[in-house]
């Protein structure tokens, strides 16, 4: 937490993570008539993009970017996107894993954000992991993408569908232990 925040500053608790989406995509379960085996497309090519996503479950809002790489520069862009979504005058506490590009001194953190690292090897503490599962189950899996642009369009469409559902963000992302910040 940043030292010196004015007393009474509103605090927003955010969670952040990245997901790789691409031609070598996940296959998920499908409903089918008993005794049948429905086909599911699976591509072996490897072009991909990354969704950088963050949610504030208490307010049902999120901030995301779809980017070609996962590195410190991309993370800096994502933090700037989160900073623009934080309510005016509020401060965001962003909980995230300890990936190298999250914890480096080269990362530029906006003034209205403080980063809190989650314990190592504990993805269950980050509800964005559940967001990725929901998005894959509903909008991202069982697709073959013909081009990189199609991957980008599909990722943006899926993220925008999620953002249009603030109650879904709240129901998937809410963690009682994180409400006491």
C-alpha positions in Angstrom: 0.0 0.0 0.0 1.3 3.5 -0.8 2.2 5.5 2.3 0.6 8.9 2.6 -2.8 8.4 1.1 -5.2 11.0 2.4 -7.5 9.7 5.1 -10.8 8.6 3.7 -9.4 7.7 0.3 -11.6 5.1 -1.3 -9.8 1.8 -1.9 -10.8 -0.5 -4.8 -9.6 -4.1 -4.7 -8.6 -5.4 -8.1 -7.2 -8.8 -9.3 -5.1 -9.1 -12.4 -3.8 -11.9 -14.7 -3.0 -12.7 -18.3 -4.3 -15.5 -20.6 -2.9 -16.8 -23.8 -5.5 -17.3 -26.6 -4.5 -18.6 -30.0 -4.6 -21.2 -32.7 -3.5 -23.9 -30.4 -6.6 -23.5 -28.3 -8.3 -25.4 -25.5 -11.0 -28.0 -26.1 -13.8 -27.8 -23.6 -16.7 -30.2 -22.7 -19.8 -30.0 -24.9 -23.3 -31.2 -24.4 -24.3 -34.1 -26.6 -26.7 -36.9 -26.9 -25.7 -39.9 -24.8 -23.6 -42.3 -26.8 -22.4 -39.7 -29.3 -19.0 -38.1 -29.5 -19.4 -34.5 -30.8 -16.4 -33.2 -32.8 -14.5 -30.2 -31.5 -12.0 -28.4 -33.7 -8.4 -28.3 -32.5 -5.7 -26.4 -34.3 -2.0 -27.2 -34.0 -0.7 -23.9 -35.2 0.8 -21.6 -32.6 0.0 -17.9 -33.3 -1.5 -16.4 -30.2 -2.3 -13.1 -28.3 -2.6 -12.3 -24.7 -5.6 -10.9 -22.8 -4.4 -8.8 -19.9 -7.4 -8.7 -17.7 -8.2 -7.1 -14.3 -11.4 -7.1 -12.4 -12.8 -5.2 -9.4 -15.5 -7.7 -8.2 -16.9 -5.3 -5.5 -17.8 -2.8 -8.2 -18.4 -5.3 -11.0 -16.0 -3.6 -13.4 -12.9 -4.6 -15.3 -10.1 -3.3 -17.5 -8.4 -5.3 -20.2 -6.1 -5.1 -23.2 -5.3 -7.7 -25.9 -1.6 -7.6 -26.7 0.8 -9.6 -28.9 3.4 -10.2 -26.1 3.5 -10.8 -22.4 6.3 -8.7 -20.9 7.0 -5.6 -18.7 6.1 -3.1 -21.4 2.7 -4.8 -21.9 2.1 -4.9 -18.2 2.9 -1.2 -17.9 0.3 -0.5 -20.6 -2.2 -2.7 -18.7 -1.6 -0.9 -15.4 -2.2 2.4 -17.2 -5.5 1.0 -18.5 -6.5 -0.1 -14.9 -5.6 3.3 -13.6 -8.0 5.0 -16.0 -10.8 2.7 -14.8 -10.3 3.4 -11.1 -12.9 5.9 -9.8 -11.6 9.5 -9.6 -10.0 10.1 -6.2 -9.8 6.4 -5.4 -6.8 4.2 -5.0 -6.5 0.6 -6.5 -4.9 -2.2 -4.7 -4.1 -4.7 -7.5 -3.5 -8.3 -6.4 -1.5 -10.4 -8.9 0.8 -13.3 -9.2 4.6 -12.9 -9.0 5.4 -13.2 -12.7 8.7 -11.6 -13.6 7.1 -8.8 -15.5 4.8 -8.0 -12.5 7.6 -7.6 -10.0 10.4 -5.9 -11.9 11.8 -2.5 -11.0 11.3 -1.6 -14.7 7.5 -1.7 -14.3 5.9 1.7 -14.3 3.1 1.8 -11.8 0.6 4.7 -11.9 0.2 6.8 -8.8 -3.3 5.6 -8.1 -2.3 1.9 -8.0 -0.4 -0.2 -5.4 0.6 -3.8 -6.3 0.2 -6.5 -3.8 1.8 -9.9 -4.8 -0.2 -13.0 -4.2 1.7 -15.9 -2.6 3.7 -18.0 -5.1 2.0 -21.1 -6.6 -1.5 -20.1 -5.4 -3.6 -19.5 -8.5 -6.7 -20.3 -6.5 -6.4 -17.0 -4.7 -6.8 -15.1 -8.0 -10.4 -15.0 -9.2 -9.2 -13.9 -12.7 -8.3 -17.5 -13.2 -12.0 -18.3 -12.8 -12.8 -15.5 -15.2 -10.5 -17.1 -17.8 -12.2 -20.5 -17.3 -15.7 -18.9 -17.7 -14.5 -17.1 -20.9 -13.0 -20.2 -22.3 -16.0 -22.3 -21.6 -18.4 -19.8 -23.1 -16.6 -17.8 -25.8 -13.0 -18.7 -26.4 -12.6 -22.5 -26.8 -13.5 -24.9 -29.6 -12.5 -22.4 -32.3 -10.1 -22.5 -35.2 -8.8 -19.0 -36.0 -7.8 -18.3 -39.6 -5.6 -15.3 -38.8 -4.0 -13.3 -36.1 -6.5 -10.5 -36.7 -9.3 -13.0 -36.1 -7.7 -14.0 -32.7 -7.5 -10.4 -31.7 -11.1 -9.7 -32.7 -12.4 -12.8 -30.9 -10.5 -11.9 -27.7 -11.7 -8.3 -27.7 -15.3 -9.5 -28.3 -15.1 -12.0 -25.5 -13.7 -9.4 -23.1 -16.3 -6.9 -24.0 -19.1 -9.5 -23.4 -17.6 -10.0 -19.9 -17.4 -6.3 -19.2 -21.1 -5.9 -20.2 -22.0 -8.3 -17.3 -21.0 -6.6 -14.1 -23.0 -9.0 -12.0 -21.2 -11.9 -13.5 -17.8 -10.2 -12.7 -19.0 -9.8 -9.1 -20.3 -13.3 -8.8 -17.2 -15.0 -10.2 -14.7 -12.7 -8.6 -15.9 -12.0 -5.2 -13.7 -13.2 -2.4 -14.7 -12.6 1.2 -11.1 -12.5 2.4 -10.4 -9.6 0.0 -13.3 -7.4 1.2 -11.5 -6.3 4.4 -8.9 -4.2 2.6 
